[in-house]
Amino acid sequence: MMEELIRQITERRGISEEQAQQAVSMVVGFAKDKLPEFLIL
């Protein structure tokens, strides 16, 4: 699932795979900090 998201970001935004991975990691980290624990997989 993460690979698909990274691929789509790379294709749609025209950024490198590394940049897309960093963006996804930032969003996941933000979600883990803000969402209740029971919602985090």
VEXTORLO-929833 format. One record per residue: residue in one letter; x, y, z of N, C-alpha, C, CB in turn. Coordinates in pm, 1 decimal, m for minus. Glycine has a CB too. Layout:
N
<atom><res>A</res><n_u>X</n_u><n_v>Y</n_v><n_w>Z</n_w><ca_u>X</ca_u><ca_v>Y</ca_v><ca_w>Z</ca_w><c_u>X</c_u><c_v>Y</c_v><c_w>Z</c_w><cb_u>X</cb_u><cb_v>Y</cb_v><cb_w>Z</cb_w></atom>
...
END
This chain:
41
<atom><res>M</res><n_u>82.1</n_u><n_v>m119.3</n_v><n_w>0.0</n_w><ca_u>0.0</ca_u><ca_v>0.0</ca_v><ca_w>0.0</ca_w><c_u>86.3</c_u><c_v>125.4</c_v><c_w>0.0</c_w><cb_u>m93.3</cb_u><cb_v>0.0</cb_v><cb_w>120.0</cb_w></atom>
<atom><res>M</res><n_u>188.8</n_u><n_v>126.3</n_v><n_w>82.8</n_w><ca_u>276.7</ca_u><ca_v>243.7</ca_v><ca_w>88.1</ca_w><c_u>348.0</c_u><c_v>264.5</c_v><c_w>m45.1</c_w><cb_u>379.9</cb_u><cb_v>228.6</cb_v><cb_w>201.2</cb_w></atom>
<atom><res>E</res><n_u>388.9</n_u><n_v>153.9</n_v><n_w>m107.8</n_w><ca_u>458.7</ca_u><ca_v>163.2</ca_v><ca_w>m235.7</ca_w><c_u>368.7</c_u><c_v>225.2</c_v><c_w>m342.0</c_w><cb_u>506.7</cb_u><cb_v>24.6</cb_v><cb_w>m281.1</cb_w></atom>
<atom><res>E</res><n_u>241.5</n_u><n_v>186.5</n_v><n_w>m340.6</n_w><ca_u>145.4</ca_u><ca_v>241.6</ca_v><ca_w>m436.8</ca_w><c_u>126.3</c_u><c_v>391.5</c_v><c_w>m413.7</c_w><cb_u>9.8</cb_u><cb_v>168.2</cb_v><cb_w>m426.1</cb_w></atom>
<atom><res>L</res><n_u>115.0</n_u><n_v>431.7</n_v><n_w>m289.4</n_w><ca_u>99.8</ca_u><ca_v>573.7</ca_v><ca_w>m257.5</ca_w><c_u>221.9</c_u><c_v>652.5</c_v><c_w>m302.4</c_w><cb_u>77.0</cb_u><cb_v>593.0</cb_v><cb_w>m107.2</cb_w></atom>
<atom><res>I</res><n_u>339.8</n_u><n_v>601.1</n_v><n_w>m275.4</n_w><ca_u>464.3</ca_u><ca_v>667.5</ca_v><ca_w>m316.3</ca_w><c_u>471.4</c_u><c_v>677.6</c_v><c_w>m468.3</c_w><cb_u>587.5</cb_u><cb_v>591.2</cb_v><cb_w>m261.9</cb_w></atom>
<atom><res>R</res><n_u>433.7</n_u><n_v>570.5</n_v><n_w>m537.1</n_w><ca_u>434.4</ca_u><ca_v>571.2</ca_v><ca_w>m684.0</ca_w><c_u>339.5</c_u><c_v>677.3</c_v><c_w>m739.4</c_w><cb_u>395.5</cb_u><cb_v>432.8</cb_v><cb_w>m738.3</cb_w></atom>
<atom><res>Q</res><n_u>220.2</n_u><n_v>684.5</n_v><n_w>m682.2</n_w><ca_u>122.4</ca_u><ca_v>782.6</ca_v><ca_w>m730.2</ca_w><c_u>168.9</c_u><c_v>924.7</c_v><c_w>m704.8</c_w><cb_u>m12.5</cb_u><cb_v>760.0</cb_v><cb_w>m663.6</cb_w></atom>
<atom><res>I</res><n_u>224.9</n_u><n_v>949.7</n_v><n_w>m589.2</n_w><ca_u>275.7</ca_u><ca_v>1084.2</ca_v><ca_w>m558.8</ca_w><c_u>386.9</c_u><c_v>1120.7</c_v><c_w>m655.8</c_w><cb_u>326.9</cb_u><cb_v>1092.5</cb_v><cb_w>m412.7</cb_w></atom>
<atom><res>T</res><n_u>477.6</n_u><n_v>1025.8</n_v><n_w>m679.5</n_w><ca_u>589.7</ca_u><ca_v>1049.6</ca_v><ca_w>m771.9</ca_w><c_u>537.9</c_u><c_v>1084.9</c_v><c_w>m911.2</c_w><cb_u>681.6</cb_u><cb_v>925.2</cb_v><cb_w>m779.2</cb_w></atom>
<atom><res>E</res><n_u>442.2</n_u><n_v>1008.4</n_v><n_w>m959.3</n_w><ca_u>389.0</ca_u><ca_v>1030.9</ca_v><ca_w>m1093.7</ca_w><c_u>307.5</c_u><c_v>1159.6</c_v><c_w>m1103.1</c_w><cb_u>303.3</cb_u><cb_v>913.2</cb_v><cb_w>m1135.8</cb_w></atom>
<atom><res>R</res><n_u>220.7</n_u><n_v>1183.6</n_v><n_w>m1007.3</n_w><ca_u>128.9</ca_u><ca_v>1298.5</ca_v><ca_w>m1015.0</ca_w><c_u>196.2</c_u><c_v>1432.0</c_v><c_w>m984.8</c_w><cb_u>14.3</cb_u><cb_v>1278.4</cb_v><cb_w>m919.2</cb_w></atom>
<atom><res>R</res><n_u>295.6</n_u><n_v>1430.6</n_v><n_w>m897.3</n_w><ca_u>358.7</ca_u><ca_v>1556.3</ca_v><ca_w>m858.3</ca_w><c_u>491.1</c_u><c_v>1580.0</c_v><c_w>m928.6</c_w><cb_u>379.9</cb_u><cb_v>1559.0</cb_v><cb_w>m709.8</cb_w></atom>
<atom><res>G</res><n_u>543.3</n_u><n_v>1477.4</n_v><n_w>m993.3</n_w><ca_u>669.1</ca_u><ca_v>1493.0</ca_v><ca_w>m1066.0</ca_w><c_u>789.2</c_u><c_v>1511.2</c_v><c_w>m973.9</c_w><cb_u>659.5</cb_u><cb_v>1610.4</cb_v><cb_w>m1159.5</cb_w></atom>
<atom><res>I</res><n_u>785.9</n_u><n_v>1445.6</n_v><n_w>m860.2</n_w><ca_u>897.9</ca_u><ca_v>1453.2</ca_v><ca_w>m766.7</ca_w><c_u>967.9</c_u><c_v>1318.1</c_v><c_w>m761.4</c_w><cb_u>849.9</cb_u><cb_v>1495.9</cb_v><cb_w>m625.1</cb_w></atom>
<atom><res>S</res><n_u>1087.0</n_u><n_v>1316.5</n_v><n_w>m700.9</n_w><ca_u>1161.8</ca_u><ca_v>1191.6</ca_v><ca_w>m693.4</ca_w><c_u>1095.7</c_u><c_v>1094.8</c_v><c_w>m596.6</c_w><cb_u>1306.2</cb_u><cb_v>1218.0</cb_v><cb_w>m651.3</cb_w></atom>
<atom><res>E</res><n_u>1130.9</n_u><n_v>967.6</n_v><n_w>m609.9</n_w><ca_u>1078.0</ca_u><ca_v>866.9</ca_v><ca_w>m518.6</ca_w><c_u>1120.9</c_u><c_v>897.6</c_v><c_w>m375.2</c_w><cb_u>1125.2</cb_u><cb_v>726.2</cb_v><cb_w>m560.1</cb_w></atom>
<atom><res>E</res><n_u>1243.3</n_u><n_v>943.6</n_v><n_w>m358.0</n_w><ca_u>1292.4</ca_u><ca_v>977.6</ca_v><ca_w>m224.2</ca_w><c_u>1209.5</c_u><c_v>1090.2</c_v><c_w>m162.0</c_w><cb_u>1440.8</cb_u><cb_v>1018.6</cb_v><cb_w>m230.5</cb_w></atom>
<atom><res>Q</res><n_u>1177.4</n_u><n_v>1191.3</n_v><n_w>m240.6</n_w><ca_u>1095.0</ca_u><ca_v>1301.8</ca_v><ca_w>m189.8</ca_w><c_u>955.1</c_u><c_v>1252.0</c_v><c_w>m153.8</c_w><cb_u>1085.9</cb_u><cb_v>1415.6</cb_v><cb_w>m294.4</cb_w></atom>
<atom><res>A</res><n_u>899.6</n_u><n_v>1165.1</n_v><n_w>m235.7</n_w><ca_u>766.8</ca_u><ca_v>1110.3</ca_v><ca_w>m207.7</ca_w><c_u>769.9</c_u><c_v>1026.6</c_v><c_w>m80.2</c_w><cb_u>716.6</cb_u><cb_v>1025.4</cb_v><cb_w>m326.5</cb_w></atom>
<atom><res>Q</res><n_u>875.5</n_u><n_v>947.8</n_v><n_w>m60.4</n_w><ca_u>888.6</ca_u><ca_v>867.8</ca_v><ca_w>61.4</ca_w><c_u>896.0</c_u><c_v>957.3</c_v><c_w>184.2</c_w><cb_u>1012.9</cb_u><cb_v>778.1</cb_v><cb_w>53.9</cb_w></atom>
<atom><res>Q</res><n_u>969.4</n_u><n_v>1066.6</n_v><n_w>174.2</n_w><ca_u>979.1</ca_u><ca_v>1160.1</ca_v><ca_w>286.3</ca_w><c_u>843.2</c_u><c_v>1221.4</c_v><c_w>316.7</c_w><cb_u>1081.5</cb_u><cb_v>1270.6</cb_v><cb_w>256.1</cb_w></atom>
<atom><res>A</res><n_u>768.9</n_u><n_v>1257.3</n_v><n_w>213.6</n_w><ca_u>636.5</ca_u><ca_v>1316.1</ca_v><ca_w>233.8</ca_w><c_u>543.0</c_u><c_v>1217.6</c_v><c_w>302.0</c_w><cb_u>577.0</cb_u><cb_v>1361.2</cb_v><cb_w>100.3</cb_w></atom>
<atom><res>V</res><n_u>543.8</n_u><n_v>1093.3</n_v><n_w>255.3</n_w><ca_u>457.9</ca_u><ca_v>991.5</ca_v><ca_w>314.9</ca_w><c_u>497.6</c_u><c_v>967.7</c_v><c_w>460.6</c_w><cb_u>465.7</cb_u><cb_v>859.7</cb_v><cb_w>234.4</cb_w></atom>
<atom><res>S</res><n_u>625.6</n_u><n_v>960.6</n_v><n_w>487.5</n_w><ca_u>672.7</ca_u><ca_v>940.8</ca_v><ca_w>625.5</ca_w><c_u>628.5</c_u><c_v>1054.4</c_v><c_w>716.7</c_w><cb_u>825.3</cb_u><cb_v>928.6</cb_v><cb_w>628.5</cb_w></atom>
<atom><res>M</res><n_u>631.7</n_u><n_v>1176.1</n_v><n_w>666.1</n_w><ca_u>587.6</ca_u><ca_v>1291.0</ca_v><ca_w>745.3</ca_w><c_u>438.8</c_u><c_v>1281.4</c_v><c_w>777.4</c_w><cb_u>617.1</cb_u><cb_v>1421.9</cb_v><cb_w>671.0</cb_w></atom>
<atom><res>V</res><n_u>358.4</n_u><n_v>1244.0</n_v><n_w>679.0</n_w><ca_u>214.4</ca_u><ca_v>1232.4</ca_v><ca_w>699.6</ca_w><c_u>182.6</c_u><c_v>1120.1</c_v><c_w>797.9</c_w><cb_u>142.9</cb_u><cb_v>1207.8</cb_v><cb_w>566.1</cb_w></atom>
<atom><res>V</res><n_u>249.7</n_u><n_v>1007.2</n_v><n_w>783.2</n_w><ca_u>227.2</ca_u><ca_v>894.7</ca_v><ca_w>874.5</ca_w><c_u>265.6</c_u><c_v>934.5</c_v><c_w>1017.2</c_w><cb_u>308.3</cb_u><cb_v>770.2</cb_v><cb_w>829.3</cb_w></atom>
<atom><res>G</res><n_u>379.2</n_u><n_v>1000.9</n_v><n_w>1032.6</n_w><ca_u>421.5</ca_u><ca_v>1046.1</ca_v><ca_w>1165.1</ca_w><c_u>322.7</c_u><c_v>1143.5</c_v><c_w>1226.2</c_w><cb_u>558.1</cb_u><cb_v>1110.4</cb_v><cb_w>1157.3</cb_w></atom>
<atom><res>F</res><n_u>273.2</n_u><n_v>1234.7</n_v><n_w>1146.4</n_w><ca_u>174.1</ca_u><ca_v>1330.6</ca_v><ca_w>1193.6</ca_w><c_u>47.3</c_u><c_v>1259.2</c_v><c_w>1239.1</c_w><cb_u>141.3</cb_u><cb_v>1432.2</cb_v><cb_w>1083.7</cb_w></atom>
<atom><res>A</res><n_u>2.0</n_u><n_v>1164.8</n_v><n_w>1157.5</n_w><ca_u>m119.8</ca_u><ca_v>1090.5</ca_v><ca_w>1191.6</ca_w><c_u>m101.3</c_u><c_v>1011.9</c_v><c_w>1321.4</c_w><cb_u>m158.5</cb_u><cb_v>995.0</cb_v><cb_w>1077.0</cb_w></atom>
<atom><res>K</res><n_u>13.5</n_u><n_v>949.3</n_v><n_w>1337.8</n_w><ca_u>38.7</ca_u><ca_v>871.9</ca_v><ca_w>1459.7</ca_w><c_u>37.1</c_u><c_v>961.4</c_v><c_w>1583.4</c_w><cb_u>173.2</cb_u><cb_v>798.9</cb_v><cb_w>1449.6</cb_w></atom>
<atom><res>D</res><n_u>84.6</n_u><n_v>1084.3</n_v><n_w>1568.9</n_w><ca_u>85.5</ca_u><ca_v>1178.0</ca_v><ca_w>1681.8</ca_w><c_u>m53.5</c_u><c_v>1230.6</c_v><c_w>1715.5</c_w><cb_u>177.5</cb_u><cb_v>1294.3</cb_v><cb_w>1651.6</cb_w></atom>
<atom><res>K</res><n_u>m138.4</n_u><n_v>1245.0</n_v><n_w>1615.6</n_w><ca_u>m266.5</ca_u><ca_v>1313.2</ca_v><ca_w>1634.3</ca_w><c_u>m387.5</c_u><c_v>1222.3</c_v><c_w>1650.1</c_w><cb_u>m290.0</cb_u><cb_v>1402.6</cb_v><cb_w>1520.4</cb_w></atom>
<atom><res>L</res><n_u>m382.2</n_u><n_v>1102.8</n_v><n_w>1590.6</n_w><ca_u>m497.8</ca_u><ca_v>1013.5</ca_v><ca_w>1596.1</ca_w><c_u>m498.6</c_u><c_v>931.8</c_v><c_w>1723.8</c_w><cb_u>m499.3</cb_u><cb_v>920.9</cb_v><cb_w>1475.6</cb_w></atom>
<atom><res>P</res><n_u>m617.5</n_u><n_v>895.8</n_v><n_w>1770.1</n_w><ca_u>m624.9</ca_u><ca_v>806.3</ca_v><ca_w>1886.0</ca_w><c_u>m556.8</c_u><c_v>673.9</c_v><c_w>1853.1</c_w><cb_u>m772.6</cb_u><cb_v>782.6</cb_v><cb_w>1928.4</cb_w></atom>
<atom><res>E</res><n_u>m496.0</n_u><n_v>613.3</n_v><n_w>1952.6</n_w><ca_u>m417.4</ca_u><ca_v>492.6</ca_v><ca_w>1933.4</ca_w><c_u>m496.0</c_u><c_v>380.5</c_v><c_w>1866.2</c_w><cb_u>m365.0</cb_u><cb_v>445.1</cb_v><cb_w>2065.6</cb_w></atom>
<atom><res>F</res><n_u>m624.8</n_u><n_v>365.8</n_v><n_w>1897.4</n_w><ca_u>m702.0</ca_u><ca_v>255.3</ca_v><ca_w>1842.0</ca_w><c_u>m723.2</c_u><c_v>268.6</c_v><c_w>1690.7</c_w><cb_u>m836.1</cb_u><cb_v>246.6</cb_v><cb_w>1912.0</cb_w></atom>
<atom><res>L</res><n_u>m701.0</n_u><n_v>385.6</n_v><n_w>1633.2</n_w><ca_u>m716.8</ca_u><ca_v>405.3</ca_v><ca_w>1490.1</ca_w><c_u>m589.3</c_u><c_v>377.2</c_v><c_w>1411.8</c_w><cb_u>m762.2</cb_u><cb_v>545.3</cb_v><cb_w>1463.1</cb_w></atom>
<atom><res>I</res><n_u>m477.3</n_u><n_v>366.4</n_v><n_w>1478.9</n_w><ca_u>m348.4</ca_u><ca_v>347.2</ca_v><ca_w>1413.3</ca_w><c_u>m322.6</c_u><c_v>199.1</c_v><c_w>1394.5</c_w><cb_u>m234.5</cb_u><cb_v>412.1</cb_v><cb_w>1494.6</cb_w></atom>
<atom><res>L</res><n_u>m289.7</n_u><n_v>160.7</n_v><n_w>1272.5</n_w><ca_u>m264.9</ca_u><ca_v>19.7</ca_v><ca_w>1241.9</ca_w><c_u>m124.3</c_u><c_v>m19.4</c_v><c_w>1279.2</c_w><cb_u>m289.1</cb_u><cb_v>m8.7</cb_v><cb_w>1094.4</cb_w></atom>
END
